[in-house]
Amino acid sequence: MSIDETARETRIDSAGASETHSRQETVREARIDYLPRDPVELSRPIGLIGAGNISGMHLAAYRDAGYNVVCICDNSIDRARGRRDEFFPSANITDDVDDLLARPDVQVVDIATHVDVRPALIERAIRAHKHVLSQKPFVKDLGVGARLINTARRAGVRLAVNQNGRWAPHFAIMLAAARDGRIGTVTSADFAVYWPHDKIVADMPAFANMRDLVLYDFGIHWFDLISRLFADRGQAHSVYAAVNSRPGQVIPVPTEAQIIITWENATATLVLRAASHRLESGSYRVEGTDGVVVHTGLSLGGNDVRIVTDDSDLVIPLQGDWWQNGMHGTMAELLSAIEEGREPSNDARHSLPGLALCFAAMESSRRGVPVDPRTVVVPPED
Ligand SMILES: NC(=O)c1ccc[n+]([C@@H]2O[C@H](COP(=O)([O-])OP(=O)(O)OC[C@H]3O[C@@H](n4cnc5c(N)ncnc54)[C@H](O)[C@@H]3O)[C@@H](O)[C@H]2O)c1
């Protein structure tokens, strides 16, 4: 799908007044594919492992897309039942992963547990010849990630990662504009997010007590996006990060982070303020040699994206949101890749560079010096 019916041009006249109107040539020029693209066959059977909080977002998006979830597994059968009853009433439920993996009808396994137990589950699913969609963060050890990628390749199955941020509409347009060369060579990308994450996770001990909640569990989306924006430059050579706490935050771990990432002649910065209790906002500005993409909204996105080049000034209204497009987009891409016999764009190997940036930031925040992400394999232990 494209935005060609909805793109608008905002012209700034010589007096500085802005005028918004439709123009056919601008509409054609603004053709940017950023929405999830479904496979032809929607009914390829999916099994879900891990029916916790985030699984509700997965299942809502799959239901709305017309996908076919046939089995839901959780250690807690009550959680599996709850998700089944709400989203896929005719699915089977089990509390035994082997039951799900033994089902010949299940072709794709969506694994939405925490990362601590996920690699072992991914490996079991691959060995059962299932295609896998892993929640993020993909792994805690890049060596383990590489091994899983190789295991999947040898087994002839696809292993993709649910980096749903890539399909959030405001980020999907940004990535498409960079990928298509619309703004030339990307030279800088600056992101800032102010939101009350501490209050959101206050009653979830697994997150509220996670030392690297902001840099790792949340920040991985942004590190992943940055790695995709600068993918053609190879890995960055320096990551400098500092974290802090602030008065008024309601969790015991750092909520403030600032990160500077550099390549030769290119820079990315990221400011995360996760105990900001008023006036939530999220913004970015991505500069290229031939244009600029800018966005301002809430922490997970807003209403439009503006792309400015020498020839045009486009304000593009967005369709969908972080959750719906994100969870739909990651599974849609995996299903389409399976159907078309190609590598998905969210193949796990494309998650490793973003994880390396993230691990380097964690290391830098401990040591107080820049860290070369090409040298890190695992995040710091404490
Ligand atoms: N992509 C996103 O935007 C996003 C948002 C929130 C969370 N997440 C990620 O999703 C993951 C899960 O987060 P959550 O909040 O849903 O956690 P959760 O604790 O609510 O859910 C995890 C579920 O996995 C189940 N589980 C654990 N081991 C299992 C096993 N061996 N077999 C079957 N079930 C098992 C647990 O019983 C639990 O129900 C985390 O990695 C988190 O970072 C991603």
The ligand as a Tripos MOL2 file, in Angstrom:
@<TRIPOS>MOLECULE
LIG
   44    48     1     0     0
SMALL
NO_CHARGES

@<TRIPOS>ATOM
      1 N1          8.2110   -5.2630   20.9910 N.am      1 LIG1
      2 C1          7.7070   -4.5370   21.9750 C.2       1 LIG1
      3 O1          7.3270   -3.3930   21.7770 O.2       1 LIG1
      4 C2          7.6240   -5.1370   23.3370 C.ar      1 LIG1
      5 C3          6.8200   -4.5590   24.3210 C.ar      1 LIG1
      6 C4          6.7460   -5.1630   25.5650 C.ar      1 LIG1
      7 C5          7.4840   -6.3060   25.8210 C.ar      1 LIG1
      8 N2          8.2880   -6.8300   24.8500 N.ar      1 LIG1
      9 C6          9.1350   -8.0000   25.1060 C.3       1 LIG1
     10 O2          8.3180   -9.1560   25.2060 O.3       1 LIG1
     11 C7          8.9320  -10.0890   26.0740 C.3       1 LIG1
     12 C8          7.8890  -10.5710   27.0570 C.3       1 LIG1
     13 O3          7.3970   -9.4670   27.7950 O.3       1 LIG1
     14 P1          6.0140   -9.5600   28.5920 P.3       1 LIG1
     15 O4          5.7800   -8.2460   29.2010 O.co2     1 LIG1
     16 O5          4.9390  -10.1460   27.7410 O.co2     1 LIG1
     17 O6          6.4090  -10.6080   29.7410 O.3       1 LIG1
     18 P2          5.4260  -11.4830   30.6340 P.3       1 LIG1
     19 O7          6.2190  -11.9000   31.8230 O.co2     1 LIG1
     20 O8          4.1440  -10.7800   30.8440 O.co2     1 LIG1
     21 O9          5.1280  -12.7470   29.7090 O.3       1 LIG1
     22 C9          6.0390  -13.7810   29.4770 C.3       1 LIG1
     23 C10         5.2190  -15.0670   29.4140 C.3       1 LIG1
     24 O10         6.0700  -16.1110   28.9840 O.3       1 LIG1
     25 C11         5.6720  -17.2890   29.6960 C.3       1 LIG1
     26 N3          6.7610  -18.2690   29.6430 N.ar      1 LIG1
     27 C12         8.0140  -18.1660   30.1630 C.ar      1 LIG1
     28 N4          8.7230  -19.2840   29.8890 N.ar      1 LIG1
     29 C13         7.8990  -20.0980   29.1760 C.ar      1 LIG1
     30 C14         8.0590  -21.3830   28.6130 C.ar      1 LIG1
     31 N5          9.1970  -22.0690   28.7220 N.pl3     1 LIG1
     32 N6          7.0220  -21.9330   27.9520 N.ar      1 LIG1
     33 C15         5.8430  -21.2650   27.8320 C.ar      1 LIG1
     34 N7          5.6380  -20.0230   28.3580 N.ar      1 LIG1
     35 C16         6.6560  -19.4610   29.0170 C.ar      1 LIG1
     36 C17         5.3720  -16.7820   31.0910 C.3       1 LIG1
     37 O11         4.5760  -17.6880   31.8240 O.3       1 LIG1
     38 C18         4.6620  -15.4590   30.7790 C.3       1 LIG1
     39 O12         3.2570  -15.6390   30.6740 O.3       1 LIG1
     40 C19        10.1350   -9.3780   26.6860 C.3       1 LIG1
     41 O13        11.3170   -9.7750   26.0390 O.3       1 LIG1
     42 C20         9.8650   -7.9160   26.4110 C.3       1 LIG1
     43 O14        11.0580   -7.1510   26.2530 O.3       1 LIG1
     44 C21         8.3490   -6.2790   23.6190 C.ar      1 LIG1
@<TRIPOS>BOND
     1     1     2 1
     2     2     3 2
     3     2     4 1
     4     4     5 ar
     5     4    44 ar
     6     5     6 ar
     7     6     7 ar
     8     7     8 ar
     9     8     9 1
    10     8    44 ar
    11     9    10 1
    12     9    42 1
    13    10    11 1
    14    11    12 1
    15    11    40 1
    16    12    13 1
    17    13    14 1
    18    14    15 2
    19    14    16 1
    20    14    17 1
    21    17    18 1
    22    18    19 2
    23    18    20 1
    24    18    21 1
    25    21    22 1
    26    22    23 1
    27    23    24 1
    28    23    38 1
    29    24    25 1
    30    25    26 1
    31    25    36 1
    32    26    27 ar
    33    26    35 ar
    34    27    28 ar
    35    28    29 ar
    36    29    30 ar
    37    29    35 ar
    38    30    31 1
    39    30    32 ar
    40    32    33 ar
    41    33    34 ar
    42    34    35 ar
    43    36    37 1
    44    36    38 1
    45    38    39 1
    46    40    41 1
    47    40    42 1
    48    42    43 1
@<TRIPOS>SUBSTRUCTURE
     1 LIG1         1 GROUP 0 **** ****
